[in-house]
Amino acid sequence: MMLPKFRRAEVTPVFGVKVYGADWCEDTQHARQFLERLGVAYEYVNVERDERAKAWVREQNGGKERKPTVDVAGQILCVPTDHELTSALRERGLMA
């Protein structure tokens, strides 16, 4: 009996860290530098270059474009403090 061949699908990880912000925004720069100092991998999305991302950020913030908005494995943080980021990373098992 011959088994059908299956193609391996490319899968984007569901869990991880995404930072939505703008290059000029000091709070965005701070959050990115903080994650880098912690050694946490993240994806950066510049909302000024991505209209869908900009709309998503507004949905998460009651119509406001708050930067940065950070998605930590499904937990959404708006302009988070270092403590809030660290807590979310630990809760999601993304940091020791």
CYANA upper distance limits for C-alpha pairs under 8 A (distance plus 0.5 A):
 14 VAL  CA     73 ALA  CA      7.72
 15 PHE  CA     72 VAL  CA      8.06
 15 PHE  CA     73 ALA  CA      4.87
 15 PHE  CA     74 GLY  CA      7.53
 16 GLY  CA     41 ALA  CA      8.42
 16 GLY  CA     42 TYR  CA      7.34
 16 GLY  CA     71 ASP  CA      8.27
 16 GLY  CA     72 VAL  CA      6.48
 16 GLY  CA     73 ALA  CA      5.29
 16 GLY  CA     94 LEU  CA      8.24
 17 VAL  CA     41 ALA  CA      7.58
 17 VAL  CA     42 TYR  CA      5.23
 17 VAL  CA     43 GLU  CA      6.80
 17 VAL  CA     70 VAL  CA      7.61
 17 VAL  CA     71 ASP  CA      6.08
 17 VAL  CA     72 VAL  CA      5.10
 17 VAL  CA     73 ALA  CA      6.49
 18 LYS  CA     42 TYR  CA      5.96
 18 LYS  CA     43 GLU  CA      5.18
 18 LYS  CA     44 TYR  CA      6.32
 18 LYS  CA     45 VAL  CA      7.65
 18 LYS  CA     70 VAL  CA      6.20
 18 LYS  CA     71 ASP  CA      5.61
 18 LYS  CA     72 VAL  CA      7.17
 19 VAL  CA     28 THR  CA      8.26
 19 VAL  CA     32 ARG  CA      7.94
 19 VAL  CA     42 TYR  CA      7.51
 19 VAL  CA     43 GLU  CA      6.70
 19 VAL  CA     44 TYR  CA      5.37
 19 VAL  CA     45 VAL  CA      6.56
 19 VAL  CA     68 PRO  CA      6.92
 19 VAL  CA     69 THR  CA      6.64
 19 VAL  CA     70 VAL  CA      5.07
 19 VAL  CA     71 ASP  CA      7.02
 20 TYR  CA     28 THR  CA      8.35
 20 TYR  CA     44 TYR  CA      6.63
 20 TYR  CA     45 VAL  CA      5.30
 20 TYR  CA     46 ASN  CA      6.52
 20 TYR  CA     47 VAL  CA      6.72
 20 TYR  CA     53 ALA  CA      7.89
 20 TYR  CA     57 VAL  CA      7.86
 20 TYR  CA     67 LYS  CA      7.28
 20 TYR  CA     68 PRO  CA      5.92
 20 TYR  CA     69 THR  CA      5.68
 20 TYR  CA     70 VAL  CA      6.53
 21 GLY  CA     25 CYS  CA      7.63
 21 GLY  CA     28 THR  CA      6.04
 21 GLY  CA     44 TYR  CA      8.13
 21 GLY  CA     45 VAL  CA      6.92
 21 GLY  CA     46 ASN  CA      5.78
 21 GLY  CA     47 VAL  CA      6.16
 21 GLY  CA     48 GLU  CA      8.43
 21 GLY  CA     66 ARG  CA      8.48
 21 GLY  CA     67 LYS  CA      5.40
 21 GLY  CA     68 PRO  CA      5.06
 21 GLY  CA     69 THR  CA      7.13
 22 ALA  CA     28 THR  CA      7.00
 22 ALA  CA     45 VAL  CA      8.49
 22 ALA  CA     46 ASN  CA      5.60
 22 ALA  CA     47 VAL  CA      6.60
 22 ALA  CA     48 GLU  CA      6.84
 22 ALA  CA     67 LYS  CA      7.60
 22 ALA  CA     68 PRO  CA      8.12
 23 ASP  CA     28 THR  CA      7.71
 23 ASP  CA     29 GLN  CA      7.55
 23 ASP  CA     46 ASN  CA      7.43
 24 TRP  CA     28 THR  CA      8.50
 24 TRP  CA     29 GLN  CA      8.29
 25 CYS  CA     29 GLN  CA      6.78
 25 CYS  CA     67 LYS  CA      7.70
 26 GLU  CA     30 HIS  CA      6.56
 27 ASP  CA     31 ALA  CA      6.71
 27 ASP  CA     67 LYS  CA      7.33
 27 ASP  CA     68 PRO  CA      6.90
 27 ASP  CA     79 VAL  CA      7.52
 28 THR  CA     32 ARG  CA      6.72
 28 THR  CA     67 LYS  CA      6.65
 28 THR  CA     68 PRO  CA      5.41
 29 GLN  CA     33 GLN  CA      6.62
 30 HIS  CA     34 PHE  CA      6.52
 31 ALA  CA     35 LEU  CA      6.73
 31 ALA  CA     68 PRO  CA      8.00
 31 ALA  CA     80 PRO  CA      8.34
 31 ALA  CA     82 ASP  CA      8.04
 32 ARG  CA     36 GLU  CA      6.69
 33 GLN  CA     37 ARG  CA      6.62
 34 PHE  CA     38 LEU  CA      6.81
 34 PHE  CA     82 ASP  CA      7.80
 35 LEU  CA     39 GLY  CA      6.72
 35 LEU  CA     40 VAL  CA      5.75
 35 LEU  CA     41 ALA  CA      7.87
 35 LEU  CA     42 TYR  CA      8.17
 36 GLU  CA     40 VAL  CA      6.37
 36 GLU  CA     41 ALA  CA      7.79
 40 VAL  CA     94 LEU  CA      8.04
 40 VAL  CA     95 MET  CA      7.91
 45 VAL  CA     50 ASP  CA      8.05
 45 VAL  CA     53 ALA  CA      7.81
 46 ASN  CA     50 ASP  CA      6.97
 46 ASN  CA     53 ALA  CA      8.43
 47 VAL  CA     51 GLU  CA      7.05
 47 VAL  CA     53 ALA  CA      6.04
 47 VAL  CA     54 LYS  CA      5.29
 48 GLU  CA     54 LYS  CA      7.58
 50 ASP  CA     54 LYS  CA      6.76
 51 GLU  CA     55 ALA  CA      6.68
 52 ARG  CA     56 TRP  CA      6.69
 53 ALA  CA     57 VAL  CA      6.68
 54 LYS  CA     58 ARG  CA      6.85
 54 LYS  CA     65 GLU  CA      7.63
 55 ALA  CA     59 GLU  CA      6.75
 56 TRP  CA     60 GLN  CA      6.84
 57 VAL  CA     61 ASN  CA      6.79
 57 VAL  CA     64 LYS  CA      8.12
 57 VAL  CA     65 GLU  CA      6.47
 57 VAL  CA     66 ARG  CA      7.61
 57 VAL  CA     69 THR  CA      7.10
 58 ARG  CA     62 GLY  CA      6.66
 58 ARG  CA     63 GLY  CA      4.92
 58 ARG  CA     64 LYS  CA      5.48
 58 ARG  CA     65 GLU  CA      5.54
 58 ARG  CA     66 ARG  CA      7.97
 59 GLU  CA     63 GLY  CA      6.26
 59 GLU  CA     64 LYS  CA      8.34
 60 GLN  CA     76 ILE  CA      8.17
 61 ASN  CA     65 GLU  CA      7.27
 61 ASN  CA     66 ARG  CA      7.22
 61 ASN  CA     78 CYS  CA      7.94
 66 ARG  CA     78 CYS  CA      7.05
 66 ARG  CA     79 VAL  CA      7.26
 67 LYS  CA     78 CYS  CA      7.51
 67 LYS  CA     79 VAL  CA      6.37
 68 PRO  CA     78 CYS  CA      6.75
 68 PRO  CA     79 VAL  CA      5.59
 68 PRO  CA     80 PRO  CA      8.17
 69 THR  CA     76 ILE  CA      7.48
 69 THR  CA     77 LEU  CA      6.19
 69 THR  CA     78 CYS  CA      4.95
 69 THR  CA     79 VAL  CA      6.34
 69 THR  CA     80 PRO  CA      8.23
 70 VAL  CA     76 ILE  CA      6.24
 70 VAL  CA     77 LEU  CA      5.55
 70 VAL  CA     78 CYS  CA      6.82
 70 VAL  CA     79 VAL  CA      8.11
 70 VAL  CA     80 PRO  CA      8.15
 71 ASP  CA     75 GLN  CA      6.06
 71 ASP  CA     76 ILE  CA      5.12
 71 ASP  CA     77 LEU  CA      6.87
 72 VAL  CA     76 ILE  CA      6.85
 72 VAL  CA     77 LEU  CA      8.14
 72 VAL  CA     88 ALA  CA      7.11
 72 VAL  CA     89 LEU  CA      7.17
 72 VAL  CA     92 ARG  CA      7.99
 73 ALA  CA     92 ARG  CA      7.20
 75 GLN  CA     88 ALA  CA      7.80
 77 LEU  CA     84 GLU  CA      8.37
 77 LEU  CA     85 LEU  CA      8.26
 80 PRO  CA     84 GLU  CA      6.19
 80 PRO  CA     85 LEU  CA      6.65
 81 THR  CA     85 LEU  CA      6.79
 82 ASP  CA     86 THR  CA      6.62
 83 HIS  CA     87 SER  CA      6.56
 84 GLU  CA     88 ALA  CA      6.64
 85 LEU  CA     89 LEU  CA      6.63
 86 THR  CA     90 ARG  CA      6.70
 86 THR  CA     95 MET  CA      8.29
 87 SER  CA     91 GLU  CA      6.55
 88 ALA  CA     92 ARG  CA      6.67
 89 LEU  CA     93 GLY  CA      6.65
 89 LEU  CA     94 LEU  CA      5.46
 89 LEU  CA     95 MET  CA      5.95
 90 ARG  CA     94 LEU  CA      6.36
 90 ARG  CA     95 MET  CA      5.53
 90 ARG  CA     96 ALA  CA      6.75
